[in-house]
Amino acid sequence: MRQVHGVDWRDPAGYTLCLNTALLGYERVADLVLAAAGYPDQPPLPRTADARARPRP
């Protein structure tokens, strides 16, 4: 990316949304992406005390 576009792919400022699947899990990340995109059929996200408390698959 740096050679072609002059940007560092590791710079988080180049991304609109950064989600850690190792911390949140794939299902939670998918829910967050759908909610951020305004997907019309997406139910409200459940509120949890701590996403890290969720067991990993």
N, CA, C and O atoms as a GROMACS GRO file, in nm:
protein
  228
    1MET      N    1   0.083  -0.119   0.000
    1MET     CA    2   0.000   0.000   0.000
    1MET      C    3   0.087   0.126   0.000
    1MET      O    4   0.056   0.224  -0.067
    2ARG      N    5   0.194   0.120   0.074
    2ARG     CA    6   0.279   0.240   0.083
    2ARG      C    7   0.343   0.272  -0.051
    2ARG      O    8   0.348   0.388  -0.091
    3GLN      N    9   0.392   0.170  -0.121
    3GLN     CA   10   0.459   0.194  -0.248
    3GLN      C   11   0.363   0.246  -0.355
    3GLN      O   12   0.401   0.329  -0.437
    4VAL      N   13   0.239   0.197  -0.354
    4VAL     CA   14   0.143   0.236  -0.458
    4VAL      C   15   0.066   0.362  -0.420
    4VAL      O   16   0.052   0.453  -0.501
    5HIS      N   17   0.017   0.366  -0.294
    5HIS     CA   18  -0.072   0.475  -0.253
    5HIS      C   19  -0.009   0.574  -0.156
    5HIS      O   20  -0.067   0.679  -0.127
    6GLY      N   21   0.109   0.542  -0.104
    6GLY     CA   22   0.176   0.633  -0.012
    6GLY      C   23   0.116   0.634   0.128
    6GLY      O   24   0.132   0.732   0.201
    7VAL      N   25   0.047   0.526   0.166
    7VAL     CA   26  -0.012   0.517   0.299
    7VAL      C   27   0.033   0.388   0.367
    7VAL      O   28   0.068   0.291   0.301
    8ASP      N   29   0.032   0.390   0.498
    8ASP     CA   30   0.069   0.273   0.578
    8ASP      C   31  -0.058   0.199   0.617
    8ASP      O   32  -0.142   0.256   0.687
    9TRP      N   33  -0.074   0.075   0.575
    9TRP     CA   34  -0.195  -0.002   0.602
    9TRP      C   35  -0.216  -0.024   0.752
    9TRP      O   36  -0.327  -0.054   0.795
   10ARG      N   37  -0.110  -0.010   0.833
   10ARG     CA   38  -0.121  -0.031   0.977
   10ARG      C   39  -0.175   0.091   1.052
   10ARG      O   40  -0.204   0.082   1.171
   11ASP      N   41  -0.187   0.204   0.984
   11ASP     CA   42  -0.236   0.326   1.046
   11ASP      C   43  -0.388   0.321   1.062
   11ASP      O   44  -0.459   0.323   0.962
   12PRO      N   45  -0.440   0.315   1.187
   12PRO     CA   46  -0.584   0.305   1.207
   12PRO      C   47  -0.662   0.426   1.157
   12PRO      O   48  -0.784   0.417   1.139
   13ALA      N   49  -0.596   0.538   1.134
   13ALA     CA   50  -0.664   0.657   1.083
   13ALA      C   51  -0.714   0.635   0.940
   13ALA      O   52  -0.799   0.711   0.892
   14GLY      N   53  -0.662   0.534   0.871
   14GLY     CA   54  -0.704   0.505   0.736
   14GLY      C   55  -0.829   0.420   0.726
   14GLY      O   56  -0.875   0.387   0.617
   15TYR      N   57  -0.885   0.385   0.841
   15TYR     CA   58  -1.003   0.297   0.842
   15TYR      C   59  -1.120   0.366   0.911
   15TYR      O   60  -1.102   0.443   1.006
   16THR      N   61  -1.239   0.339   0.862
   16THR     CA   62  -1.360   0.395   0.920
   16THR      C   63  -1.401   0.318   1.044
   16THR      O   64  -1.451   0.376   1.140
   17LEU      N   65  -1.381   0.187   1.042
   17LEU     CA   66  -1.424   0.101   1.152
   17LEU      C   67  -1.320  -0.009   1.171
   17LEU      O   68  -1.288  -0.080   1.077
   18CYS      N   69  -1.269  -0.022   1.293
   18CYS     CA   70  -1.172  -0.127   1.326
   18CYS      C   71  -1.228  -0.208   1.441
   18CYS      O   72  -1.256  -0.154   1.548
   19LEU      N   73  -1.245  -0.338   1.420
   19LEU     CA   74  -1.301  -0.425   1.523
   19LEU      C   75  -1.209  -0.545   1.543
   19LEU      O   76  -1.160  -0.603   1.446
   20ASN      N   77  -1.185  -0.581   1.666
   20ASN     CA   78  -1.097  -0.691   1.701
   20ASN      C   79  -1.178  -0.818   1.717
   20ASN      O   80  -1.248  -0.835   1.817
   21THR      N   81  -1.171  -0.910   1.619
   21THR     CA   82  -1.248  -1.033   1.626
   21THR      C   83  -1.197  -1.126   1.736
   21THR      O   84  -1.273  -1.207   1.788
   22ALA      N   85  -1.070  -1.115   1.772
   22ALA     CA   86  -1.017  -1.198   1.880
   22ALA      C   87  -1.078  -1.158   2.014
   22ALA      O   88  -1.096  -1.242   2.102
   23LEU      N   89  -1.110  -1.032   2.028
   23LEU     CA   90  -1.169  -0.982   2.152
   23LEU      C   91  -1.321  -0.996   2.152
   23LEU      O   92  -1.379  -1.037   2.252
   24LEU      N   93  -1.385  -0.961   2.042
   24LEU     CA   94  -1.531  -0.956   2.035
   24LEU      C   95  -1.597  -1.082   1.982
   24LEU      O   96  -1.712  -1.110   2.016
   25GLY      N   97  -1.527  -1.159   1.902
   25GLY     CA   98  -1.586  -1.276   1.838
   25GLY      C   99  -1.650  -1.238   1.706
   25GLY      O  100  -1.688  -1.123   1.684
   26TYR      N  101  -1.661  -1.336   1.617
   26TYR     CA  102  -1.710  -1.309   1.483
   26TYR      C  103  -1.857  -1.266   1.480
   26TYR      O  104  -1.893  -1.175   1.406
   27GLU      N  105  -1.941  -1.330   1.560
   27GLU     CA  106  -2.083  -1.295   1.560
   27GLU      C  107  -2.106  -1.152   1.607
   27GLU      O  108  -2.184  -1.079   1.548
   28ARG      N  109  -2.038  -1.112   1.713
   28ARG     CA  110  -2.054  -0.976   1.766
   28ARG      C  111  -2.003  -0.874   1.665
   28ARG      O  112  -2.066  -0.770   1.645
   29VAL      N  113  -1.890  -0.902   1.601
   29VAL     CA  114  -1.837  -0.812   1.499
   29VAL      C  115  -1.935  -0.800   1.383
   29VAL      O  116  -1.958  -0.690   1.332
   30ALA      N  117  -1.994  -0.912   1.340
   30ALA     CA  118  -2.092  -0.907   1.232
   30ALA      C  119  -2.211  -0.821   1.273
   30ALA      O  120  -2.260  -0.742   1.193
   31ASP      N  121  -2.259  -0.836   1.397
   31ASP     CA  122  -2.370  -0.754   1.447
   31ASP      C  123  -2.334  -0.605   1.443
   31ASP      O  124  -2.415  -0.522   1.403
   32LEU      N  125  -2.213  -0.573   1.485
   32LEU     CA  126  -2.169  -0.433   1.488
   32LEU      C  127  -2.156  -0.374   1.348
   32LEU      O  128  -2.192  -0.258   1.327
   33VAL      N  129  -2.106  -0.452   1.254
   33VAL     CA  130  -2.093  -0.405   1.116
   33VAL      C  131  -2.231  -0.379   1.056
   33VAL      O  132  -2.253  -0.276   0.992
   34LEU      N  133  -2.325  -0.473   1.078
   34LEU     CA  134  -2.460  -0.454   1.027
   34LEU      C  135  -2.526  -0.331   1.089
   34LEU      O  136  -2.593  -0.255   1.019
   35ALA      N  137  -2.508  -0.312   1.218
   35ALA     CA  138  -2.566  -0.195   1.285
   35ALA      C  139  -2.504  -0.066   1.233
   35ALA      O  140  -2.576   0.032   1.212
   36ALA      N  141  -2.373  -0.065   1.213
   36ALA     CA  142  -2.305   0.056   1.164
   36ALA      C  143  -2.349   0.089   1.022
   36ALA      O  144  -2.354   0.206   0.983
   37ALA      N  145  -2.380  -0.015   0.943
   37ALA     CA  146  -2.423   0.006   0.805
   37ALA      C  147  -2.570   0.044   0.796
   37ALA      O  148  -2.619   0.080   0.689
   38GLY      N  149  -2.641   0.036   0.909
   38GLY     CA  150  -2.782   0.071   0.908
   38GLY      C  151  -2.869  -0.034   0.842
   38GLY      O  152  -2.972  -0.002   0.783
   39TYR      N  153  -2.828  -0.160   0.851
   39TYR     CA  154  -2.904  -0.269   0.792
   39TYR      C  155  -3.045  -0.270   0.851
   39TYR      O  156  -3.060  -0.275   0.973
   40PRO      N  157  -3.149  -0.265   0.767
   40PRO     CA  158  -3.286  -0.244   0.816
   40PRO      C  159  -3.343  -0.357   0.901
   40PRO      O  160  -3.426  -0.330   0.989
   41ASP      N  161  -3.304  -0.480   0.879
   41ASP     CA  162  -3.362  -0.592   0.953
   41ASP      C  163  -3.282  -0.629   1.078
   41ASP      O  164  -3.314  -0.727   1.145
   42GLN      N  165  -3.181  -0.553   1.108
   42GLN     CA  166  -3.096  -0.583   1.224
   42GLN      C  167  -3.168  -0.547   1.353
   42GLN      O  168  -3.203  -0.431   1.373
   43PRO      N  169  -3.190  -0.644   1.442
   43PRO     CA  170  -3.250  -0.612   1.572
   43PRO      C  171  -3.154  -0.532   1.657
   43PRO      O  172  -3.034  -0.533   1.630
   44PRO      N  173  -3.202  -0.462   1.758
   44PRO     CA  174  -3.112  -0.386   1.846
   44PRO      C  175  -3.010  -0.478   1.911
   44PRO      O  176  -3.039  -0.592   1.945
   45LEU      N  177  -2.891  -0.426   1.928
   45LEU     CA  178  -2.785  -0.505   1.991
   45LEU      C  179  -2.809  -0.517   2.141
   45LEU      O  180  -2.845  -0.419   2.206
   46PRO      N  181  -2.789  -0.636   2.196
   46PRO     CA  182  -2.806  -0.650   2.341
   46PRO      C  183  -2.695  -0.576   2.414
   46PRO      O  184  -2.581  -0.571   2.367
   47ARG      N  185  -2.726  -0.521   2.526
   47ARG     CA  186  -2.625  -0.453   2.606
   47ARG      C  187  -2.560  -0.554   2.699
   47ARG      O  188  -2.627  -0.628   2.770
   48THR      N  189  -2.427  -0.556   2.697
   48THR     CA  190  -2.354  -0.647   2.785
   48THR      C  191  -2.260  -0.564   2.871
   48THR      O  192  -2.216  -0.456   2.833
   49ALA      N  193  -2.230  -0.616   2.987
   49ALA     CA  194  -2.142  -0.546   3.079
   49ALA      C  195  -2.001  -0.539   3.021
   49ALA      O  196  -1.934  -0.436   3.032
   50ASP      N  197  -1.958  -0.648   2.959
   50ASP     CA  198  -1.821  -0.653   2.908
   50ASP      C  199  -1.817  -0.754   2.795
   50ASP      O  200  -1.844  -0.872   2.817
   51ALA      N  201  -1.782  -0.711   2.675
   51ALA     CA  202  -1.778  -0.801   2.560
   51ALA      C  203  -1.673  -0.911   2.580
   51ALA      O  204  -1.686  -1.019   2.524
   52ARG      N  205  -1.571  -0.884   2.658
   52ARG     CA  206  -1.466  -0.985   2.680
   52ARG      C  207  -1.518  -1.101   2.764
   52ARG      O  208  -1.457  -1.208   2.764
   53ALA      N  209  -1.627  -1.083   2.836
   53ALA     CA  210  -1.682  -1.190   2.918
   53ALA      C  211  -1.751  -1.296   2.833
   53ALA      O  212  -1.781  -1.405   2.882
   54ARG      N  213  -1.776  -1.265   2.708
   54ARG     CA  214  -1.842  -1.358   2.618
   54ARG      C  215  -1.747  -1.472   2.584
   54ARG      O  216  -1.632  -1.447   2.549
   55PRO      N  217  -1.794  -1.597   2.595
   55PRO     CA  218  -1.704  -1.709   2.565
   55PRO      C  219  -1.667  -1.714   2.418
   55PRO      O  220  -1.749  -1.680   2.332
   56ARG      N  221  -1.547  -1.754   2.389
   56ARG     CA  222  -1.501  -1.768   2.251
   56ARG      C  223  -1.548  -1.901   2.196
   56ARG      O  224  -1.558  -1.999   2.270
   57PRO      N  225  -1.578  -1.907   2.064
   57PRO     CA  226  -1.620  -2.036   2.002
   57PRO      C  227  -1.507  -2.134   1.997
   57PRO      O  228  -1.524  -2.246   1.948
   0.00000   0.00000   0.00000
